[in-house]
């Protein structure tokens, strides 16, 4: 699926957060959004998955304006693993993952054998199959993030949005989560804090600062010392080993 925004603006509390964002994906590509804290990454994603309504501009899914789709229709197209997820009820892990099937059901529809099979397969895919009867609220932050990815997998959408998906995860599960997502063969849009993760997994990267897109391109085009210093105000060396870029930060920059 192709996702695009046209001249997207949003103001919150009298402050302009996004300042005319033009953003486009090709189908089945892994798109990264990078930039310092407060650059507008999460706000852009929230406009795409309809948590926030733009002040001006438009979001399109395969050329169809998002505003013409019902919430249920857009939920069949876009799944989300957000940074912060809180449930006020004591759902089990299995129940949380089953919520991913909700867009595919009519009111009062019962869960089917297919729903249960998808839930079980998704939990196994993220290594959480032994936690299905645990309360979601009892899990660590990293375990919750893996369960929420399983929920998104059961939603079976052509687009997946990730808002800093590797937060709270140790290195093993960071790479496991990104490997799973990379192999899905769907459109993925991810706000990524770790530049080395972005270098390893992204096909194309948008760089944001102060609510604007500063530059864009492939990891090799974007993740260069000059751009890193301009955006993050820190010096870094970039090397390539076995076809993968590695960003090496230089210490002592904060003095």
FENGIFEN-V627072 format. One line per field, one symbol per residue. ss: DSSP state (H for helix, E for strand, L for the rest). A space follows every 50 residues. Layout:
ss = ???
This chain:
ss = LLEEEEEEEEEELLEEEEEEEEEELLLLLEEEEELLLLLLHHHHHHHHLL LLLLLEEEEEELLEEHHHLLHHHHHLLEEEELLLLLLLLLLEHHHHHHHH HHHHLLLLLLLLHHHHHHHHHHHHHLLLHHHLLLEHHHLLHHHHHHHHHH HHHHHLLLEEEEELLLLLLLHHHHHHHHHHHHLLLLEEEEELLLHHHHHH HLLEEEEEELLEEEEEELHHHHLLHHHHHHHHLLLEEEEEELLEEEEEEL LLLLL
